[in-house]
Every structure is written in structure tokens, then in C-alpha cells.
Amino acid sequence: MEQILVTGLYLGAQYALIALGLTLIFALMNVLNFAHGQMYVLGGYMTYLVYAKLGMPFALGLATSALTLLAVGAVVEKFLFRPVLKKSVREESSMLLAAGLAFFFDSVILLLFGQKQHGVPKTMEGVQNWGDFTVVTPNDKIVIGVCTALLIVTFILFMQYTKPGRAMRALAQDRTAAQLMGVSTDRYGMLGFALGAMLAGIAGGLLVAITGVSSGIGGSVSIKAFLMVMIGGAGVVPGAIAGGFILGIMESFGLSYLRAYGDITYLVIFASLMVFLSIRPHGLMGKPWG
């Protein structure tokens, strides 16, 4: 039981980092970024290239993933989403753009890296035993978990205490009032989208050291990200973190106890989510979309 819970918390921290980027983009721009999983995959491949192929330090690989996706997010927001949102009054336009972007990234990733799954060398060898050997944690997972926790805390502090963070929070809470107070929607919208993409890229760079990366997982990662956002509440940062940990723990328990019944873990998770949303349609901490 302890081992399953620790695994769930570890997964939850990684999932929370993915969900934070998606919920930040949604809160600022009211855009459902269907390409979020593909950005995660791209970040994983950037770390793979720098760390595994070029033999550079793992930290440099993570930095490359972060900077690459930061730039990709800024370009996508400025030249794709911003013109569409300004010219179109229908939310379906941005949704179709995001879906098209997901297919585009899938094609580019497949063209550049192929279908084969790629992994990287362990960041650290050895394991740690806790509680009279009832919990065994590899050292590389501990490193990744600590890095993830630090990133989540850093993001929260950035949003809470810095001027850009306060400006983005103001835009998320009341866009019109923030504009009247002099907050630039273009500047902080681009910053928010870029940061959201960067968080997805860093998550991909961290998890490539544990699970590897392949070109076909972007869609499933996006689905998991949307699950977390729906559980916690759309556009709510604490809700995204809570949703990530809830999904991670549910997945860990499901894979441990339902393995004998075949691959039905996500069937149970989806069924539970439908029941939950019928009771709380706005999630744990969310509010009505409109």
C-alpha cells in the first residue's frame, strides 16, 4: 500500500506540472490547447537530443527543452492564436486551430524522430529503502520528483509575488478590468501561453528520464491533462495541482489492483470522472465557464 501511494504521489507531481501549463493557457486566453501533449513530447525529445545523443548534462537538456518550448509557445500565440482570437467571435475557431496544431506537431515529430520509442541514461543509479524496505524508490525518481516539486513551488511563487504573475492573475480574473488598469493583454497573453508551453516541455524533459518518449503519446498526454483540469476546475491553478495528484494516485492504485482484469484502469477512471462531474460539473475548485 505504501509503495502504491508513493508511486501515485510521484506520478501526481509530474501530472500536476503538465496540467499547470494547460490551465494557465485556458485561464488567460479561454483556449483549449489540444496540442499541449505534443508540446510535452517535443520537450522530451529536446532533452533526449542534448542529454542522450550529444552527451551533455541532463540539466542542460532540461534547459534546452524549456527554452525551445518557451519560444514555440510565444510564436504560436503571436502568429496563430492571437490573430484568430481577434478576428473570430466563435470559440470553435480557436479549438479547430489547436486541433490542427496538434496534428501538425505530430507530423513534424514523426518526421524528425520516427515511431521508435527513445529513452535516456539514468540520471542517478541506486535505490533508497524506506520503512523497513516496504517502500523502494530509485534515486533517479527521487531527483525527478524533487525537481518537479521545486518547479511547482517556483511557479506558484512567480504567479503570486511577481509583477508579470499578478498581471496574468488579473487577466484571468477579470480581463476587462485588467485592461482598464493598463495591463497589456497581448504581452501577458503571449507570456502566459509561452510559460504554459514551457511547463509542458519541462515535464516532457523530466519524464523522458523515467518513461522514455515516442511520437505517438501526445494525444494521450493531452487527454490526461484535460482530465486533471476537469477534476480540479478549469482555469484554477490549485485545482490543476489537486487534479494532477488525484489522477496520479488513481492511476497508481488502478494499475496495481486492476491489472488482473486487463487494461481497464482508465475505463474505471473515466467512469468515476463522469459520476464526479455529474455531481460537481465545475470541478473541485472551478466556477462556471462563462
Secondary structure as UniProt FT lines:
FT   HELIX           2..29
FT   TURN            34..35
FT   HELIX           36..47
FT   HELIX           48..53
FT   HELIX           58..76
FT   HELIX           77..81
FT   HELIX           82..87
FT   HELIX           91..113
FT   STRAND          127..130
FT   TURN            131..134
FT   STRAND          135..138
FT   HELIX           139..161
FT   HELIX           163..173
FT   HELIX           175..180
FT   TURN            181..182
FT   HELIX           185..207
FT   TURN            208..211
FT   TURN            215..216
FT   HELIX           218..232
FT   TURN            234..235
FT   HELIX           237..257
FT   HELIX           259..261
FT   HELIX           265..279
FT   TURN            281..285
//
